[in-house]
Amino acid sequence: MNGIHWEGDIAFLLQGEKTTSAFNFEIPCPFEPSKNPCDHRIDLRAEVDPSRFPADPLVDAMSPVPQTMGNQAVFLSQPDLSIILATLVRMSGPTRLPIAPFWSVRPDKIIRDLGHTNVQPLVLTGVKAKDKRFVDQVLEAAPYLPRRLVLQGEPSLVLRPEARRITTTLTQANVADLISLPWEAYGAHLLKQHMLKRN
């Protein structure tokens, strides 16, 4: 699996063949490179002023910091979030956008994808109430898999307890200002703080 792995007190970030720690010197990595293709390239050397970034439940949900096993998936019913989601996903340095319409991915593939990394959320949009059977199938598995799941869809969807509803205030922000922030560096900052156990 790509993402964060701990050896004692030292965290390693595995991204395909590339392995890094949060320190400025090289430490031999005890883990084998992941066999899964890696869809993120997070540069831990990035520097940023974290006070420039908005505090918001959706920012937290899109963070590359690994979730605790057993955490709930996140569900938003607000429409027109595509630009905001595409902006926030930059925190995990995507090489391929981890956002797709729910109808375009089979539940078994979603469940497989939730096992590939623990530092990049998987975002599925356009969930409809009629998809409930498939959503339930995915949500039953989600707490036991390392990757955070973020769903966006119809407010009428009845959710299993493995998911919680959130709302974002970022819809009221100036989109140009939001896009211009260095989200890649902010994500790297959050992840590095986690790896140094400072958060």
N, C-alpha and C positions, 0 to 999 in steps of 0.2 A: 504494500500500500504506500502511496505517496503521502507526504505530509510530515507531521511532527511525530518523532519517536524519542522516548526517553531512555537513557542508559544511566541509572543512578540519578544524579542531580543535573546531568548534562542533556540538553535537548538537541536533536539533530533534525534538520529540515531536508527531507528526501524529495527531489524533483527529478524523476527519471534517473539518469546516470549521475546527476549533480547532487552533491551532499554538502550542506554547510551547517555550522553551529552559530550561535549568537556572539561568539568571541572573535576578536580580531586576529587570532592566530589559528593555525591549523591543528585540529584534533582528529586522530584516526577514528573513523566511523565504524562501529561494530556491526552495522546493518547492511544487508545486501541491497543493492539498488532495486527499486520496484520494477516488477515486470509489466505493470499496467502503463499504458501511455500516459504521459503527464500533460495536463492541460493548464498548468500554471507555472510562472517563472517569477517568484517573489524575490526581490533583491534586498536582503537584510541590511545592506550598507546605506540604504536611503535615509536621509535626515529630513526632519520636518518639525514644524511647530504644531503640536497637537491641539492647541487652544483655538486654532482657526476652523476646526471642524465641528459641525452641529451635533449636539447630543440628541439622539432620536432612536426609538425602538427598532426602526428598519436599518439604521446604521449598525446597531448592535447585531442584528440578525445576519447582516451581510459581511461581518468581520471575518478575517481569516483565522482568528483565534479558535482552536478546536473546541467543540462543544463537549460537555460532560455526557458520558453515556447515560441514556435514559431521559435526556432532555426532550421536550416537546418540539415538534415541527412548528413553523410559524405560518399563519394564514392571514392575508390581507384581502379585504373585499373592495378596496378603493380602486376605481378604474384609472386608466391613462397613466400607469406607472412605468411604462416601457423605458423612457429616457432616464428616469431616476434609477431604476434597477440596473440598466446598462452602465450608468455612471458609478454606482456603488460597487458593482461587481469588479471594478478596476482595483479594489483593495486586495484582491487575491491574484493580481497579475495574470489575467487569463491569456492563454495563447489561442484559445477557442472559447467562444462565449458559452458559459454554462447556463444559458437561459433557453427554454423551449416551450412551445404551447403544450399543455398537458395531453391533448388528444394525439400529438405526433409521436409520443413515446409509449411503448408497451409497459405495463406495470413491472414485468420481470426485468426489463432493461433498466427501469428507474431504480429498482432495488439493487441491481448489480452496480450501477453508477454510484449509488450511495456508499459503496464499499471501496471506491478507488482512491479517496484522499480524505483528510480531515481538516484541510485548510482552505477549502473553497466551497461555498454553499452551492447547492443545486437549486435552480429557480425554475418553477413550472407555472405558466400563466394560463389564463382563460379556463380555469376549472369550472365546470358547470354542475348544477345539482344532479343532473342525470348521470354524471360520472361517479356518483357516490360509491358504487360497488368497487370500482378500481381504486379510488382514493383511499377507501378503507383498507384495501389490500396493501397499499404502499405505507399507509400510516401505521399499520400493525407492525411492520418490519422496521420502520424508521428509528425508533429509540435504541435499537440494538446495533445500529450501523454508525460508522464514524462521521459521516458527512452530514452537515446541517441541511435540512430541507425547508425551502421557502415556497409557499404556494400563494397564488393570487387568483381570485375567481369570484363567483356569484355570492352575494351575501346570504342567499337562501340555502346554501349548502350546510347540512347538519354535520358537524365535525365529531369525530371520535375524540376521546380524552387525550390521545397522543398528539393533538395539535391545539394551539392556542391562537386566538385572534389578537392581532395588534393593529394599530393605525399609525400612520406617519404624518408628521406636520410638514414634511419636505415638499409637499404639493403646493404649499404657500410660499416657498423660497423662490428666489430668482434663479431660473434654470441655468442661465449663462454663468452666473457666479458659482453655482453648484458644480457645473461641468469643469470650470477652470481650476478648481482645487486639485492639488496633487494627491489624488486618492491612492495611487500605487504606493507612494511614500508613506502615507498614513497607515495603510494596511501593514506594510513592512514594519513600521514603528510599533503597532499594536502587537504583532506577532513576536517581535524581538523582546518586548517587555514581558510577554508571556513566557518566552523561552528562558529569560533571566529570572523568572518567578517574581517579578516586581508588581504584578497586577493582583 
